[in-house]
Amino acid sequence: MLYHAYELQRSWMNSASALASISANVLSNPANPFGYLGLGPIAGHALDVFAHATAPYGKPAFGITEVEIGGKARAVTETIALKRPFGDLLHFTVEGTPADRPRLLIVAPMSGHYATLLRGTVERMLESADVFITDWADAKMVPQDAGRFDLDEYIDYLIEFTDHVHAEAAGPRIHMMAVCQPSVPAFAAVALMNLHKSPATPATLTMMGGPIDTRECPTVVNNMAMKRPIEWFRQTVIATVPHKYPGAGRRVYPGFMQLNAFMSMNLSSHMMSHYEMFKHLTVGDEASDASAQATKDFYDEYRSVCDMTAEFYLQTVEEVFQKHSIPKGEFRHKGELVDITQITDTALLAIEGERDDISGLGQTKAALKLTPNLPDDKKRYYMAEGAGHYGIFNGSRWREKVAPVVEEWIAAHAG
């Protein structure tokens, strides 16, 4: 019922958005004299903002065609290295770069957004590494006969992807970077690979803004997860995919629910962003137009959401946010205890944002305390001053402050 109500509301908004977009285009047409008179320009820009705010969004493309290295633009090729029902492994290569560059597997979050949210992360790391990234599927697009996908399967996918990248590398060990939510399953996967002495065990694992131990400096997100019993989540936020989608009948945590939760956390900030976009549009000079376009580009990505399987979402809430299974040493992967203390080979880099309101300070750093058998020279902590959650993997702070730290860490453990 929840999903059907959303689809009905969405169809109404799509019509309103289309009408607003047409009206905005008419008013901004140079041939239309009313676009120059009275409230015409202001009304046109207001309709433009409304149309953008209510438009439907599908899965974005990475669209990375080139990257600048040493002052020279080099072509980038994107391929699918491995296809799986619940997520593909994408591979980005840069033309004219050495074959022995570090190979980096970026683990994108499965938290309601597509992997393209890390477009800036991929783009920056392509300057120094051969990049692979997990491209998780929208659960409503995965037929039921593909089976279930929970936290255990997520870890299996990471191990399989790591094995594949390692096999392709045929040289130095690979590196892994987990952004936000996947820090937990990546931490578990690396522990299992260390325990089983897998030849594909990553040389380094970088965890960025991840909820390793949410008891440290709990945020609004953490407190909400603790406040409600798991049955409340099962009965309140889980919906059934409608018949119009390939995954009809699958139980999911809808992406629109996650988006509404994130938007409501900072509603005044999002409203102000759209007001500022309106002001920039009304000024009409080159700098203002560029600023308005940057805001549009951000929200195009931010509002592109996808569904998660119910079993993955519920298991994550219970194990990570309610039971704190990883820091307590109680997490099991398909019955096997995941002993984090068995990480003795993979160098760990924990990165946090000073102003992160999703994963509080200390939650990612906790990983370094949970690995007593890992030598100190294989552990590092970095706090990005002034950075919020998204600032540690996107934007100028990421490019100029955080990325160099990651590159130095990879270079120091390249064996």
C-alpha angles and dihedrals in degrees: 000000000000093000093045091052090051092048090052092049090045092054090053092048092047089058092047091048093050092049092048091049092051091047092049091051091050093050093046094048108116089220092060110089092197088065088071098046134084113313094351097105093041092048090049093053092044090052090048091055092046092049091051093046094052101036120121116249129207131189109308124222121238089231095188104155101159143007130201116240121175091349093306126108112232127191119250123211122202120202137166106248095182133008123210131166096249099034145354130226110234123201126204119195129184120220116242098014125128117274091228096061114133114275113227126192110202113200108210121208121263093209107117100293131088123251088256087080082081094054091118090048092054093043093054096044091051087072090073109012146045101248132214122177136188110244103198118206127240102254093219088062095054114090116235092242088070086075131225130323121202136150091287092055090045089058090046090053091051092051091047092048091048091051090051095049090046091051091050093047094060089184137044118021118271129244131228131210122189119194117207116310098023091060086090100052090038090053089050093046092051090048090053092047090050091048094050093041092236113189087221093060106137118248089221139016118200114195117194123193092335128163097235092144113009092185086079112088095336117216132207089271092053094046093051091052091051095045097063130055116242090251089062090059091045093053100035111038104025117096139177119248111246123241095257091075130071090241093057111162095020115131111236147167098238120233091227089062091054092047092050090050093051093044093050091052090066102016096146091051092051091048090050091050090057092045090052089048089054091050092049091050092052092052090057101194123129097260093047092047090051091050092049090049091051089055090048092050092051094051092044086063098035094053094047100099138170137196128257124213111261093235093054094047095046094045090050093050092048101042100035106031105025109028097027086214097170099054091041091054092238103110116122130196109208090331097315117114110240103223106199091188087070090074100108102137110040115083112228127216117185117196126187136176118235091224100035108148094183104049108025126220112284097025094099095032087061088078089071092056092048093060105065093159094058112095116249092241087063093057130075136168126201128182116198105220115229093003124133124204096285094038093071093065105022137042135024097317090054094047098043106028113019103035094056089055090053091047092050091050093050091047091050091054101036097128 
